Structures are given as structure tokens and as C-alpha cells.
């Protein structure tokens, strides 16, 4: 049943993801195939001329010289020369693959990448928002009108609270005659 579900899922994936998974199968599948090929294989030798053929198991070491599963999203080191090789996929292409996989619900099958959702969340937790002024005791610089807006609104609020008294004084003075303190 699980195989049929995987086949249906593969039929709905975009071609780009299909090509990626064909070339770099998910690590669980790669490790299961690797463990099967790395174990000593047993060959059954039977003699066709003898009707009571005896079965002899001979263990042959694996001739598989392919390296263990390598992540195409991370750099690798050549064990002979010690030279580091760049990832097979650039960060931009990694991000595009992660977005495609996330949209199709198969992001968990991709190898670990700095563009993956889990790594992004972990990095955000470790480093914070990293916008100037968002830390403890910091303020965002902002424009001049943004920096002075709070003071102006407070001054306006106080003036509105004192407005009934100001109107009363204005009426008593005769609508501005003898008015000495013009409101600012």
C-alpha cells in the first residue's frame, strides 16, 4: 500500500523535483540500499550435474566503491587531495528546490540545507531578528516625524483635555478681547 502512495505522490511532483530525487534519493532510501550492498553477498552454488546438489554459501566482499551518501547541498572534501569541493547546488537553487518541495509537501525528504524551514527557524532563534533597534534597550532610528510623533500626540491629547477650560475662558473674556495667552 505504501508503494502505491509513493507512486501517486511521485506522479504529482513537478519534473524538477522528480529529477532531483532520481539523482539524489532521500537519505533513508540511500542508506538502506547502501547497507544491502555493503553486506557480504551470499551466492548459492549448485552443481547441475548432481541431482543431490549441495548448496555452498560463499561470502564475497562488496566491490561497491561508491562513497557513502553525500549531501549535494553541502561542500565535500576529497579524501585523497584534501581539497574542498563546492556544493552541487547553489544557495539560490537550494532555496528554489526547498520552496517547490514545501509546496508539494515533501520538504522532509530533501537533504539538510541552510535554506530549509527547520534551519531557518533555528537560525532565527539563535541570532534573533537582527534589525537595528529591536534588541533590549534599543530604539529604531526612524524618520524625524516618526521620532517626534509620540510627543506631538501626547501634547495634542493634553490640549484636548484642557479644551473645555480654554473655551470657557475665551467666552468670559469676550471672544478674544483682552486675551493675553494665545494657545500654542
VENGIUR-V584208 format. One record per backbone hydrogen bond with DSSP energy under -0.5 kcal/mol. CO is the residue of the C=O (numbers start at 1). NH is the residue of the N-H. Records with the same first field share a line. If there is no record, write none. Layout:
CO = NH, NH
//
This chain:
1 = 5
2 = 6
3 = 7
4 = 8
5 = 9
6 = 10
7 = 11
8 = 12
9 = 12, 13
14 = 18
15 = 19
16 = 20
17 = 21
18 = 22
19 = 23
20 = 24
26 = 29, 30
27 = 31
28 = 32
29 = 33
30 = 34
31 = 35
32 = 36
33 = 37
34 = 38
35 = 39
41 = 43, 60
43 = 45, 58
44 = 46
45 = 56
46 = 48
49 = 51
50 = 53
51 = 53
54 = 56
55 = 57
56 = 45, 58
58 = 43, 60
60 = 41
63 = 65
70 = 72
71 = 74
72 = 88, 89
76 = 85
78 = 82
83 = 78
85 = 76
90 = 94
91 = 95
92 = 96
93 = 97
94 = 98
95 = 99
96 = 100
97 = 101
98 = 102
99 = 103
100 = 104
101 = 105, 106, 107
102 = 105
106 = 109
107 = 110
113 = 116
116 = 120
117 = 121
118 = 122
119 = 123
120 = 124
121 = 125
122 = 126
123 = 127
124 = 128
131 = 134
135 = 138
143 = 147
144 = 148
145 = 149
148 = 152
149 = 153
150 = 154
151 = 155
152 = 156
153 = 157
154 = 158
155 = 159
156 = 160
157 = 161
158 = 162
160 = 163
162 = 166
163 = 167
164 = 168
165 = 169
166 = 170
167 = 171
168 = 172
169 = 173
170 = 175, 176
171 = 174
174 = 177
176 = 179
178 = 180
180 = 182
//
